[in-house]
Amino acid sequence: MGINFEQIKNKAQDALTKNSGKIEQGLDKASGAAKSRFGKQSDKIDSATKKAKEFLHKNAGGEHGGGQGGQQPPKPGPQ
């Protein structure tokens, strides 16, 4: 009895697709909190947030190829 990694991957992609808006809001909120505490590092925080959103949109497509699946491109983070 082995682990079905393909099934786990598909469930994770499905969760990303269904909740991408909430995840993006969470990224924005976490970014804002980090900037308020570590303001001098805001460029790095913005960069990390942007990369996280790109990863989210790339992997939330639900396609096995990992495309964006017709989703909108990531919105820029708060400035």
Buried (B, 14 or more C-beta within 10 A) or exposed (E): EEEEEEEEEEEEBEEBBEBBEEBBEEBBEBBBEBBEEEEEEBEEBBEBBBEBBEEBBBBBBBEEEEEBBEBEEBEEBEE
